[in-house]
Amino acid sequence: MKISDFQSKDVINIVDGKKLGHISDIELDLRQGKIDSIVIPQVQRMFGIFGTSGSEIVIPWRNIVKIGADVVLVRMEETRSVRAEDEDLHARI
């Protein structure tokens, strides 16, 4: 599978049925030669216009349940924008 094929799939959380978005990036573990996590940009809607907020959802590979023809099913008990919180934390230190 090519990364471009992977990026075109919708990511769905099977816990609540919510569409999380599309994969924008992957994080690799180069030492072990495997995918560590997938990254989904957080999309905000203002006045009917979509835009990214700069934050991202990082989903560990172990949370991927199934990769289908059109969707990637993940199990996330709590979805939160990890990148934005990390940046806020570093800004306070």
C-alpha positions as CSV (number, residue, x, y, z in Angstrom):
1,M,0.0,0.0,0.0
2,K,1.3,3.5,-0.9
3,I,1.1,6.3,1.6
4,S,-1.1,8.3,-0.9
5,D,-3.6,5.4,-0.8
6,F,-3.5,5.5,3.0
7,Q,-4.1,9.3,3.1
8,S,-7.2,9.2,1.1
9,K,-9.1,7.0,3.6
10,D,-11.5,8.4,6.2
11,V,-10.5,7.7,9.8
12,I,-13.5,6.6,11.9
13,N,-13.5,6.1,15.7
14,I,-15.5,2.9,16.4
15,V,-16.2,3.9,20.0
16,D,-18.5,6.8,19.1
17,G,-18.8,6.5,15.3
18,K,-17.2,9.9,14.8
19,K,-15.3,10.7,11.6
20,L,-11.9,12.0,12.7
21,G,-10.7,13.1,9.3
22,H,-8.0,12.0,6.9
23,I,-4.4,10.9,7.6
24,S,-2.0,13.7,6.9
25,D,1.2,12.1,8.1
26,I,2.7,9.0,9.8
27,E,5.3,8.7,12.4
28,L,7.9,6.0,11.9
29,D,10.0,4.0,14.3
30,L,13.2,3.8,12.2
31,R,15.0,1.5,14.7
32,Q,12.3,-1.2,14.4
33,G,11.3,-0.3,10.8
34,K,7.5,0.1,11.6
35,I,4.8,2.7,11.6
36,D,4.5,4.1,15.2
37,S,1.4,6.3,14.7
38,I,-0.9,8.1,12.3
39,V,-1.5,11.8,12.4
40,I,-4.8,13.5,11.6
41,P,-5.1,17.4,11.4
42,Q,-7.8,18.9,13.6
43,V,-10.4,20.7,11.4
44,Q,-12.4,23.6,12.7
45,R,-15.5,25.1,11.2
46,M,-16.1,28.8,11.4
47,F,-18.9,30.5,9.5
48,G,-19.3,27.4,7.3
49,I,-15.7,27.5,6.2
50,F,-13.3,24.7,7.1
51,G,-9.8,25.3,8.2
52,T,-7.1,23.6,10.3
53,S,-6.5,24.7,13.8
54,G,-2.8,23.8,13.9
55,S,-3.4,21.0,16.3
56,E,-3.3,17.3,15.4
57,I,-4.7,14.0,16.7
58,V,-1.9,11.4,17.0
59,I,-3.3,7.8,17.0
60,P,-0.9,5.0,18.0
61,W,-0.7,2.1,15.5
62,R,-1.9,-0.3,18.2
63,N,-5.3,1.6,18.2
64,I,-5.9,0.8,14.5
65,V,-8.6,-1.9,14.4
66,K,-9.0,-2.4,10.7
67,I,-7.8,-0.9,7.4
68,G,-10.5,-1.2,4.8
69,A,-10.9,-0.2,1.2
70,D,-12.3,3.2,2.1
71,V,-11.8,3.7,5.8
72,V,-9.4,3.2,8.7
73,L,-11.2,2.1,11.8
74,V,-9.6,3.1,15.1
75,R,-10.4,2.6,18.8
76,M,-10.0,5.9,20.7
77,E,-11.7,6.1,24.1
78,E,-10.9,9.8,24.2
79,T,-9.9,11.9,21.2
80,R,-7.9,15.0,22.0
81,S,-5.6,17.2,20.0
82,V,-2.2,16.1,21.2
83,R,0.0,18.5,19.4
84,A,-1.7,21.7,20.6
85,E,-1.5,20.6,24.3
86,D,2.2,19.7,23.9
87,E,2.9,23.1,22.4
88,D,1.1,24.8,25.3
89,L,3.0,22.8,27.8
90,H,6.4,23.7,26.3
91,A,5.4,27.3,26.1
92,R,4.8,27.4,29.9
93,I,8.1,25.8,30.8
